[in-house]
Amino acid sequence: MARSRRKAVAVAVAGAVLVAAAAALAATPNPGTWTGTGEGGAGFVVKGSSIVPYGVAPRRYITAPSNFKCNSSNLVVKTSRIKIAGGRFSYDGPAYVDVFRAKQHLGRLVWSGSFTSATKVKGRVRFTSAVTPRGGKFQRKRCDSGAQAWAGQQGFGAGGEG
């Protein structure tokens, strides 16, 4: 009986250690501008416990990373704030296929990230749309970017948009 109790306590302690270790992997991000890698990289500002738009009015956006398979301009999220909790964020909602030339076309963006340090972030992104951009036009054909890994950092050093 005492042996099974010790075993149960050991299992509970090991579980608590694993939970604490997983929480430690996500960090609190520094406030300021963040960008992803390349032209299709993310662009946003961390302010408090939220991701908010960056840029100069009237072009202030939260921009998600993309491979331009299903969007013809940078992938602008249709929200003004994404909550950060425990060093992580997750967004599942609308984004523009082309915010500049075709605001009427929206798709579904599933975007998540984990701040691995105060200055680095990595995550996954996927964008789907009822239209596919081709040569400046939008075909009524379902488009799926596929799941992609992405990474970014604080400032404009990642070479992303900005």
N, C-alpha and C positions, 0 to 999 in steps of 0.2 A: 504494500500500500504506500509506504513512504517512498519507495523507489519510483512508482508511477507518478507520485506527486512531484518529485524532483524532476522527472522527465518532462512533465507538463510545464513546470516553471521554466525549464531550460528552453523549451520550444517557444514559450511566450516571450522570453527575453530575446531569443534569436530573431523572432518576428519583429519585435520593437526595434532592434538594431537595424534590420533591413529597411524598415519604413523610414527611420531617421537617415540612413545612408541615401535612400532615394530622394528624400527632401533636400539633402545637402547638395545634390547634383545640380539643382536649379539655384541660380543666384539672383540677387537683387540688382537690376540694371541701373546704371548711372542715368541721370536725366540728360536729355539733349537729343540731337538728331542721330538717327541710325540709318544705315543703308545696307543693301545686299550686294552681291557680286554681279557685275555686268549690267548691260542696258536693261535687262528684265529684272533687275534686282529690286528689293523692297526699298521703301522710303517712308519713314515715319519719325515722330518725336515721342520720347518717353517723358511723361510728366506725371509725377506722383506714382500712383498704381495703375496708370492707363497709358495706352498707345493713343496718340491724337494726331491730327493732320500736321503736315509740314508744308512749307512753301509760303508764297506771298499771295494775299487775296487778290483776285478772286480764285486763284488756283492753289488752294490749300487742300491736300488730299492725304489719305493713308493709302499707300501703294503696296500691293502684295507682289511677291516675286512671280515671274511667269516665263514660259518658254515661247510665247506668242503663237502657239498652235491654235488657240481659240479666242484670242483677242488681238486687235490691231493697234492698240496703243498700250501704254503702261496700265497694268491691272489695278484700277482704282476701286477701292472698297466703298460701298454705299452705306457708310456709317461714320459718325464723328468721334467714336470712342470705342476702344477694345480694352476690356479689363485685364490687368495682369494680377495674378494671384499665385503666391508661392513660387515666383520666378518663372511662371509659365503663362501663356495666353492661348486662346482658342477662339476662332471665328468660323461660324457656319452661316452664311447669309449671302445677300446679293452683292455683285460686283459688275462693273461696266465692261462690256465687250470692247467699246471704244468711247470713252467719256467725252472726247473732243468732237467726233464726227457723227456719232450715232447713240445718243443717250437713251434712246428708246429700247436698245438691246441690253438686257441684263442676263447674267448667268449666275450660277451658284458656285461660291467659293468656299472651300474647306481649307482653312489655314491655321496651323498651330506652330508654336515655337517655345523653346526653353532657353532661358538665359543661362549659359554655361559659366559665365563669369560676369563681372560688372560691365564688361566691354564687348562680349561676344554672345551671339545667339545662333541657334540652329533649329531646324524643324522640318515640317512637311507641308506641301501645298498641292491642291488639285482644283481645277476649274472646269466646269461643264456649262454648256450653253446650247440653246435651241438653234442657234445659227453658227455658221462657220465663215469667218472672214476670208475672202479670196479676191485679190486684185482690186481693193477698194470697194468691193461689194460684199453683201452678206447673204450667203446661200441658206435657205431654210433646211439645214442639215445639222443634225445633232453633232456636237463636238465635245470631246473629252481630252483634256491636256495630259491625262495620266498622272499618277501620284509622283511627285518629285521631292527630293531632298533640297534644302536650301540653307544658306548660312549668311550671316551678316555681322556687322560690327558697328560700334559707336563711331560717329563722324562720317566723313565722306571718303575715307580711305579704302573702302571695299570696292570702289570703282563702279558702284551702282548709280542709280539715277540721282539727280540732285543738282 
